[in-house]
């Protein structure tokens, strides 16, 4: 029993050596404060020995185990990657808006025009240098589009690109190619005395092989025979017993009264719109769209198209399509040339560059003469003397009362004035009495509404 506390010489020697090492480390730490601080710092990730001064990792000295836990600021790799992606995308988007790098143009000119691409914006501090799209109908939104004068606004680059592509094909093929007629149809000049388009001497106005098929100068209409497979046929005849409700020149203040009347009759109409009027009266344009009316093109400034250059015609038609699409998301399929001023060159540009079909008429109301307060155009025809609402009503009723209904009516009417709208209202009951089937133009012809 006396020997139970006895330890072997080897154990005593080992413990003595350990104590000597600890004493040596303690003396060094006292004489070297910098090393002591490092020892304390290293102890944050280890354990303290019984002296509380020196770090140790041996199990023989674990009398007081104080573990210092360091809160690391480690971030998830996924979060870092997402952050980098967001920064790159934001930089790219800002650069695109600011014009530091061009839009990626994946359109080939052989494809239909992409109307979803927005018009160029005014880059100012007020709209964060173009980063914020203006509200539809706002003054800044209106500034995205051309003014109402002069005629022939500058077309956008992608329209010109498609035009040049089609011209190159026509130049190579020469015969019966998309824009072959633009090589042979001359540009006319507008007479400010007569309001007519004047062509070079010797121009053939009819639909002959070498003719330009001018509707205004020769009442030339391009049917299947005259078309010769180029896809430039006109629309001017209705189907049996149909009366196409359609109006030119809107939207304008008188349009509101027209929409209300159409609501009361539960009818829709086709509107051949002037683009500059859509810009100036966007709330009326949206009213027509929301009530379910059919929208078509009547140029941007109500100009004589045959007197304009090819690029000016692109501007007149293209900008009207663009603003209708920007408001409604729809791409019009039909257009009506102001004054009926159209020839083969205009037909080819409208059809092959923009996909538009020329739409004319087979009966008239002459209601344009009633009041021209809101009239727009490069030449205003003088009003007819002694021609009022009742005279216009008489003309319309004359067409309604015709017994032969085998050919439907596509009438020329306007929402240009309160008087012209009144003439339509006064004659509509007679349409019902005579059992005409009334509908918008596309429905009356069983055709698509839009492209």
Long-range contacts (C-beta under 8 A, 24 or more apart in sequence): 18-60, 22-49, 22-51, 22-54, 25-54, 26-51, 26-53, 26-54, 29-53, 29-54, 43-68, 44-68, 44-70, 45-70, 94-131, 97-129, 97-130, 97-131, 98-123, 98-129, 98-130, 98-131, 99-123, 105-158, 107-158, 107-161, 109-161, 109-162, 109-164, 109-165, 109-166, 110-165, 112-355, 112-451, 113-158, 113-159, 113-162, 113-318, 113-353, 113-354, 114-158, 115-321, 115-322, 115-325, 115-331, 116-325, 117-158, 118-144, 118-326, 119-144, 119-145, 119-156, 119-322, 119-326, 120-144, 136-282, 136-286, 136-326, 136-327, 137-282, 137-283, 137-286, 141-282, 142-279, 142-280, 142-282, 145-275, 145-276, 145-279, 145-319, 145-322, 145-323, 146-276, 146-300, 146-315, 146-319, 147-276, 148-276, 148-280, 148-300, 148-301, 148-376, 149-301, 150-301, 151-301, 151-303, 151-304, 151-308, 151-312, 151-316, 151-378, 152-301, 152-303, 152-308, 152-309, 152-311, 152-312, 152-313, 152-315, 152-316, 153-300, 153-301, 153-312, 153-315, 153-316, 153-319, 154-311, 154-315, 155-311, 155-314, 155-315, 155-318, 155-319, 156-318, 156-322, 159-314, 159-318, 159-353, 159-354, 160-311, 160-314, 162-353, 163-310, 163-311, 163-314, 163-349, 163-353, 166-352, 166-353, 176-228, 176-229, 176-230, 178-230, 178-348, 178-352, 179-348, 179-349, 179-352, 180-230, 180-348, 181-230, 181-232, 181-344, 181-345, 181-347, 181-348, 182-310, 182-345, 182-348, 182-349, 184-210, 184-344, 185-212, 185-343, 185-344, 185-345, 186-212, 187-306, 187-307, 187-308, 187-309, 187-345, 188-304, 188-306, 188-307, 188-343, 189-307, 190-304, 190-307, 190-378, 190-379, 192-379, 195-339, 195-379, 195-381, 197-304, 197-306, 197-307, 197-341, 212-343, 212-344, 212-345, 213-343, 213-344, 213-347, 214-306, 214-342, 214-343, 215-337, 215-340, 215-341, 215-342, 215-343, 215-360, 216-306, 216-339, 216-340, 216-341, 216-342, 221-360, 222-344, 222-347, 222-358, 230-348, 231-351, 231-352, 232-344, 232-347, 232-348, 232-351, 232-358, 233-357, 233-358, 234-347, 234-357, 234-358, 234-359, 234-360, 235-334, 235-357, 235-358, 235-359, 235-360, 235-410, 235-441, 235-445, 236-359, 236-360, 236-361, 236-362, 236-410, 237-362, 237-407, 237-408, 237-410, 238-362, 238-407, 238-408, 238-409, 238-410, 238-444, 238-445, 239-408, 239-444, 239-445, 239-446, 240-405, 240-406, 240-407, 240-408, 241-405, 241-408, 241-435, 241-436, 241-437, 242-408, 242-409, 242-436, 242-437, 242-438, 242-439, 242-444, 242-445, 243-400, 243-408, 243-409, 243-411, 243-431, 243-436, 243-437, 243-438, 243-439, 243-444, 244-270, 244-408, 244-409, 244-410, 244-411, 244-439, 244-440, 244-441, 244-444, 244-445, 245-269, 245-270, 245-438, 245-439, 245-440, 245-441, 246-270, 246-271, 246-272, 246-410, 246-411, 246-413, 246-440, 246-441, 247-271, 247-272, 247-413, 247-414, 247-415, 247-424, 248-272, 248-298, 248-336, 248-338, 248-412, 248-413, 248-414, 248-415, 248-416, 249-273, 249-274, 249-277, 249-298, 249-302, 249-374, 249-375, 249-376, 249-414, 249-415, 249-416, 250-274, 250-277, 250-284, 250-288, 250-415, 250-416, 251-277, 251-278, 251-281, 251-284, 251-285, 251-287, 251-288, 251-415, 252-277, 252-281, 252-284, 252-374, 252-415, 252-416, 253-281, 253-284, 253-374, 254-374, 254-415, 254-416, 254-417, 254-418, 254-420, 254-421, 255-281, 255-284, 255-287, 255-288, 255-415, 255-421, 256-284, 256-287, 257-418, 257-421, 258-415, 258-421, 258-424, 259-284, 259-287, 259-288, 259-291, 259-293, 261-421, 261-424, 261-425, 261-428, 262-291, 262-293, 263-291, 265-428, 267-438, 267-439, 268-292, 268-293, 268-294, 268-439, 268-440, 268-443, 269-293, 269-294, 269-440, 270-294, 270-295, 270-296, 270-334, 270-440, 270-441, 270-442, 271-295, 271-296, 271-415, 272-296, 272-297, 272-298, 272-334, 272-335, 272-336, 272-359, 273-297, 273-298, 273-320, 273-324, 274-298, 274-299, 274-300, 274-301, 274-302, 274-320, 274-376, 275-299, 275-300, 275-301, 275-316, 275-319, 275-320, 275-322, 275-323, 275-324, 276-300, 276-301, 276-376, 277-376, 278-320, 278-323, 278-324, 278-327, 279-323, 282-327, 285-324, 285-327, 286-327, 286-328, 289-327, 289-328, 293-440, 294-440, 294-441, 294-442, 294-443, 294-449, 295-324, 295-328, 295-330, 295-332, 295-450, 296-332, 296-333, 296-334, 296-335, 296-336, 296-359, 296-441, 297-321, 297-324, 297-332, 297-334, 297-335, 297-336, 297-356, 298-335, 298-336, 298-338, 299-335, 299-337, 299-338, 301-376, 301-377, 301-378, 302-338, 302-375, 302-376, 302-377, 302-378, 303-338, 303-377, 303-378, 304-338, 304-339, 304-341, 304-378, 304-379, 305-337, 305-338, 305-341, 305-342, 305-346, 306-341, 306-342, 306-343, 306-345, 306-346, 307-341, 307-378, 310-345, 310-349, 313-346, 313-349, 313-350, 314-349, 314-353, 314-354, 317-349, 317-350, 317-353, 317-354, 317-356, 318-353, 318-354, 321-354, 321-356, 330-449, 330-450, 331-355, 331-450, 331-451, 332-356, 332-450, 332-451, 333-357, 333-442, 333-447, 333-448, 333-449, 333-450, 333-451, 334-359, 334-441, 334-442, 335-359, 336-360, 338-377, 339-377, 339-381, 355-451, 359-410, 359-441, 360-410, 361-410, 361-411, 361-412, 362-407, 362-409, 362-410, 362-411, 363-399, 363-409, 363-410, 363-411, 363-412, 364-395, 364-411, 364-412, 365-392, 365-395, 365-396, 365-411, 365-412, 365-413, 365-414, 365-420, 365-423, 366-391, 366-392, 366-395, 367-392, 367-413, 367-414, 367-416, 367-417, 367-419, 367-420, 367-423, 367-424, 368-414, 368-416, 368-420, 370-416, 370-417, 370-419, 370-420, 370-423, 371-416, 371-417, 371-418, 371-419, 371-420, 372-416, 372-417, 373-417, 374-416, 374-417, 375-416, 388-419, 389-419, 389-422, 389-423, 389-426, 392-419, 392-420, 392-423, 393-423, 393-426, 393-427, 396-423, 396-424, 396-427, 397-427, 397-430, 400-427, 400-430, 400-431, 400-434, 400-436, 401-430, 401-434, 405-436, 408-444, 409-436, 410-441, 410-444
